[in-house]
Amino acid sequence: MTSSSSVQDVKPLYEELKKEFNKKKQPRDVAKCKKLISQMKIALLSLNFFPNEAATKAELIIARDFLEICCQLSIETEDVEAFEKYFVQLKTYYFDFR
């Protein structure tokens, strides 16, 4: 699987999660967000979306934005343990690997 096809495989899940999380006029469906997060975790792990020299900019942005949503949702749901886990993972995306 090439990098561009891996991004294309994950992007629909990411877009759906982002759309649900960013709802303004109605409350977001937290259960739906959590379900999408679970699906994205599996997709990201199987595609090696980790900050390294081989990762593309698109892969890094999707993975970083995903973890940011996870952190924010953890705060909203007062899940301190989940927040700590996501935050540790997120920190690696703020270093320049290029």
C-alpha positions as CSV (number, residue, x, y, z in Angstrom):
1,M,0.0,0.0,0.0
2,T,1.5,3.4,-1.0
3,S,1.5,6.4,1.3
4,S,-1.1,8.3,-0.9
5,S,-3.5,5.3,-0.9
6,S,-3.1,4.9,2.9
7,V,-4.0,8.6,3.4
8,Q,-7.0,8.1,1.1
9,D,-8.1,5.0,3.2
10,V,-8.0,6.9,6.5
11,K,-9.3,10.3,5.3
12,P,-13.0,9.4,5.2
13,L,-13.0,8.3,8.8
14,Y,-11.0,11.4,9.8
15,E,-13.4,13.7,7.9
16,E,-16.4,12.1,9.6
17,L,-14.8,12.4,13.0
18,K,-13.9,16.0,12.4
19,K,-17.4,16.8,11.2
20,E,-19.0,15.3,14.2
21,F,-16.6,16.8,16.7
22,N,-16.9,20.3,15.2
23,K,-20.7,20.5,15.3
24,K,-21.8,23.9,16.4
25,K,-25.6,24.1,16.2
26,Q,-26.3,20.9,17.9
27,P,-24.4,19.0,20.6
28,R,-21.9,16.5,19.3
29,D,-22.6,12.8,19.6
30,V,-19.9,11.7,22.0
31,A,-20.7,8.0,21.6
32,K,-20.3,8.4,17.8
33,C,-17.0,10.3,18.3
34,K,-15.7,7.5,20.5
35,K,-16.7,4.9,17.9
36,L,-15.0,6.8,15.2
37,I,-11.9,7.2,17.4
38,S,-11.7,3.4,17.9
39,Q,-12.0,2.8,14.1
40,M,-9.3,5.5,13.4
41,K,-6.9,4.0,16.0
42,I,-7.0,0.7,14.2
43,A,-6.6,2.3,10.8
44,L,-3.7,4.5,11.9
45,L,-1.9,1.6,13.5
46,S,-2.2,-0.6,10.5
47,L,-0.8,2.2,8.3
48,N,2.2,3.3,10.4
49,F,1.1,6.9,10.9
50,F,3.9,7.8,13.2
51,P,6.2,10.7,13.0
52,N,9.3,9.5,11.2
53,E,11.3,10.3,8.1
54,A,9.1,8.1,5.9
55,A,5.8,9.8,6.9
56,T,4.3,12.2,4.5
57,K,3.1,15.7,5.5
58,A,-0.6,14.6,4.9
59,E,-0.1,11.5,7.2
60,L,1.4,13.6,9.9
61,I,-1.3,16.2,9.8
62,I,-4.2,13.7,9.9
63,A,-2.6,11.8,12.8
64,R,-1.8,15.0,14.7
65,D,-5.3,16.4,14.2
66,F,-6.8,13.1,15.2
67,L,-4.9,13.1,18.5
68,E,-5.8,16.7,19.2
69,I,-9.5,15.8,18.8
70,C,-8.9,12.8,21.2
71,C,-7.3,15.1,23.8
72,Q,-10.2,17.6,23.5
73,L,-12.9,14.9,23.8
74,S,-11.1,13.4,26.8
75,I,-11.2,16.8,28.5
76,E,-14.9,17.2,27.7
77,T,-15.7,13.8,29.1
78,E,-13.4,14.3,32.1
79,D,-11.4,11.2,31.2
80,V,-8.0,12.1,32.7
81,E,-6.3,8.8,31.9
82,A,-7.3,8.9,28.2
83,F,-6.2,12.5,28.0
84,E,-2.7,11.7,29.4
85,K,-2.3,8.8,26.9
86,Y,-3.3,10.9,23.9
87,F,-1.3,13.9,25.0
88,V,1.9,11.9,25.3
89,Q,1.4,10.6,21.8
90,L,0.5,14.1,20.5
91,K,3.7,15.7,21.8
92,T,5.8,13.8,19.3
93,Y,4.0,15.5,16.4
94,Y,5.2,18.9,17.5
95,F,8.9,18.2,16.7
96,D,10.3,18.8,13.3
97,F,11.3,15.6,11.7
98,R,12.3,17.0,8.3
